[in-house]
Amino acid sequence: MERSLSMELVRVTEAAALASARWMGRGKKNEADDAATQAMRQVLNTVPMKGTVVIGEGEMDEAPMLYIGEKLGTGNGPCVDIAVDPIEGTNIVASGSWNALAVLAIADEGNLLHAPDMYMDKIAVGPEAVGQIDINAPVIDNLRAVAKAKNKDIEDVVATILNRPRHEKIIHEIREAGARIKLINEGDVAAAINTAFDHTGVDILFGIGGAPEGVIAAVALKCLGGELQGRLQPQNDSEVERCKQMGVDYNKTLLMDDLVCGDDAIFAATGITDGELLKGVQLKGAYGLTHSVVMRAKSGTVRFIDGRHSFKKKPDLVMQ
């Protein structure tokens, strides 16, 4: 892949964030998602690449989609797999709460897992604990491993997990171990990424979330030198059949090379609402302010980008 694609992808997530931010706190998640999706598609089609969507936007929400198999880009340039989530946290935007992102990841063609839209059990850590975790091990063993890797007592370890009834057992085990918990209502892509940044205060992610989001988070952690492991969790016979049709073994423990292989990948995200990692969009009438991150696995470069966008000069968020 060409390194210039990094900045092109930031343009895409900036446009999606700016478009959806106008719906922040208005209680209309599908309208916000539609705005982000349309903006993302429009700008993606100006990027010099031959892209195919392999991770599409959440079918479970019955919201507007960038659909799996959709061709995007100018048709010139590298052939890439694209994983998109125009809004990671539609309910977050609707309520105006914490950590909504516009996210996008790409890798060379054939290098991203074509994850079905179902649940995935996940565990994620930052660079210091790579190689020390095992999704098949007890919670206490993983907490001890992370504590040792980060030179902490277990009591100082912070685990993050979606606040769902399905996680009651894990939450109990974490508390019994003496570790601390940061419960989140949505947004486990942001939560997984946060494990790789010390200033977020998060050490490890546990729990079941979306499989497509697991692949996107794995791309980000590959760029950051972190690790994510996963196991698909089909909920019924139709989801089992879908795995078979897609050629995905739902019994397999998915390691980093299963989720995103090869030596290169790019991840970009722009904050829609404020979070630990990124500030949200600020609308100032004639212009908007954005805060983004873009990272590349091959170089290990991580860039934080502040943007100021003129709505007069770029009313449709696209500059040809």
N, C-alpha and C positions, 0 to 999 in steps of 0.2 A: 504493500500500500504506500501511497505517497504521503509524506509528512504534512503536506499542505491541507490534507483532508481534515486534520485536527481542527483548524480554525473554521473550516467550512461547516463542520458539525456543530460548533458552538452557535453559528448563525441560526441553525435549525432549532436548537433548544431555546435560544433567546426568543425566537418568533413564537414558538408554542407557549412559552411562559407569559410573554406580553399579551397574547391573545386571550389566554385563559384567566389572567389576573383581573380582567374587567368583571369576571363573574365571582370573584372571591367574596365569600360571606353572604351570597345571595340565595343560598339554599337550592341551587339548580346545578347538580353535578353533571348531568348529561349535556346541558348547554355549554358548560365550561369545557367538557371533554371534546365536544364537537368543534368548538373554536380552536382548541389546541391542535386537534387532529388536522383540520383544514390548513392551519398555518404551517404545521410540520410537513405535510404533504407538498404544499406549494414551494417551500424553500428547499426541501429535499430534491425536488425536480430541477433545481438549478445547480446541484452539486455535480462536479465532473467525475462520475462513476457509473458503473453498471450494477445497480443494487437490487437485491431481492429480499423482501421481508420474510424472515423465517420465524421471528417471534413477533406476533401481531398484538394489537391493543386488546384489552380484556374482553373476550366474548361473554364472560359470565355476567358482565354489567349490562349486556344488550345495548351497548353504547356505540356511537359511530367508530368505525375501525379503520386503521391501516391494515389491510387484510393479508394473511399469510399467502405468499406467492406473488404479491403485488410488485411490479417492477418500478423502480424509482431511480432518479438521477438523469443526467443528460444523455446517457448511452455511450459516452466516451470515458475512458479511464479504467481503473481496476474493477474487476468483478468481485463484489463483496456480499456477504450475508449481513442483513440489518436486523437488529432487535430494537423495537420501539415501545415506549410507553409515554404518549404525549402528556399524560398527567399520572404520576405515581402518587396516588392519594386523591381520588376524585372527591371523596367525602370530606377530606381535609380542606380542599378549596371551597367546597360548598359551605362549610362551617366557619371558614377563616381561621383554622387552627394551624398546627405546627408541622413543618417538614414536607410540604408538597413540592415535588420536583417535576420538571420536564426532562426526560432522560432518553438517551439514544446510544446504542453501541453498534460497532461494526467490526468484522473480522474478514479475512480472506475467504472467498467462496468455499463452502464446505466445512468451515472450522467452528461453527456454532451448533450446539445441540438444538435440534428441532423439537423443543419441549412442547408437549401437549398442554392445553389450557386446563390444568387441574392443580391439585395441591401437591406441594413438595415439602418434606421434612428437611430442615436445613440447620447447619451449624457453620458459623463464620468467625474468623479471627483476623487480626492484623499481622504484619510481618514478623513480629517477635515470637509469635506462637505457631508459626507455620511448621507443619510436620509433627505437632504435638497433640493434635485433636483427633478424635475418631467418633464419627456420628453413631457408630454401633456400640460405643462404650457407655457406661453409666454417666449420668450428669456429674456426679461428684468427681469422677476420674478426670473429666474434661476441665472442670473448675480447678482442680489441683494442678493439672498440666499447665493451664494458662497462668495460674498464680506463680508457679515455679519459673515459667518462661519470662514473666514480666517482673520477677523478683518482688512479689507481693505476698502478703497473707491472703488467704481466701476471703477473709472479712473485708479486704480492700478491693476485691474483684467486683465489677459491675457487669451484670448480664442484662441484655435487652431481649424482649419477647413481646409478641402481639398479645394484647389483653383479650383473650378468648377463653370460653369454657373448656375447649379442648386442651388447653395448656395448664389446667389446674394441677395436674400431677407434677409437671416439670417445675412449675412455680413453687410448689411445696418442697420439692427436692432441693431447689436452689436455696430457699430460705433455711431449710434444715441444715444445709452445709455451712450456713453463716454468711454467704455472699449476699450482695445487694442486687436489687432488680430495678430496671427502668422499664415499666410497662408502656407500650405504645398502642394506640388505637388503629393506626394504619401506617403504611410506609416502611416495609421491611427492606427495600432497596437502600434507602437512606440509612437505616439502622445497621445494615451489613457494612456499608462503606464507613460508617462512623467508627467501627472497630479498628480501622487502620490509621486513625488520627487521634493522637493523645489528648488534644484539647477538648474532644467531645466527651471524654470521661467514660467511654464504653469499651469493654474488653472482649466481649464474646456475645454472639447472637445465637439463640436457640429457637426452635419451634417451626410450626407448619404455616407456610404461606403459599403464594402462587408460584407454580413452576416457571412460567415465563420470567417472572421477576427474579427468580433464582439464577437464571442464565445471565440476565443483565447485571445483577450484582456480582456474579463470578467474573465478568469482563472487567468491571471496575477493580475488583480485588486482584486480578491478574496484573493490571497496570500498576497497582500499589504494592505488589509483592505479598499480598495476603492470601487467604485460603478460604474456600467455601466447599463444603461437602453436602450432598443431597440424596434423598430417596424419594421417588415418586410415590404419591399416596392416592391411587384411584379410589373413588368412593362408590362405584357401582360397576355393573357388567359392561355398560356402554363405554365407560372410561377405560376399562381394561382392554376392550376391543379397539378403542382408538389408539392406545399404545401399540398394540400389535400392528395396526394398519400403518402407523408411522415408523415401525421398525425400532421402537424404543423398549428396552427391557425394564419393566417397572420394578423388578426385584433387585436390580443392580444398585450397588452403592456408587453414586456418581461423584467422581473426583474432579479436580480442576481440568485435567486434560479431556475428560468426558464432556464437560460443560463448554469449554472453549479451548481448542487445541491450536497448535502453531505457535510461532514466536511473536506474533504481532496482533494487536487489537487496539481499538480506540474507544474510549468512553467519554461522553459529554453530558453534563447536566446543568440546568439553570434553575435557581430557586424560584418558586412561585409564591410560597409563603415563607416566613422566616423559619430557620432551623439552626441546629448546632453547626452545620457545615457551611451553609449558604444563606445569605440574606434573600428575602423575597423581593418581588417586583414592587417598585414604587412608581406610581403614575403621577406625573407632575403637570398634566394639562397638555402642553406642547411637546413634551418628551417623557420618556420612561427610563428608569434605571434598572439594570439587571446585574446579578452576581452569578457567575458561572464557574465551573471547573471542567477542565478537559485534560485527559491523561492518555498516554500511549504506552503500551506494554513493551514494545521493542526498545525504546529509549529510556523508559522509566521516568519520563518528564511529566510533571504535574503542574498545570498552570491554573491560577485563579484569575478570573477576568472580570473587571467592572466595565459595564457598557452603558452608554448614554445614547438613546435612540430618538431621533427627531421624527415625530408623527407627521409633520408637514412635508419633509423631504422623502420620507419612506412610509406613506400612509398604509400600504398593504404589507409592510414588514419585509418586503423583498426589494433588493437593489440588484438590477441586472448588470 
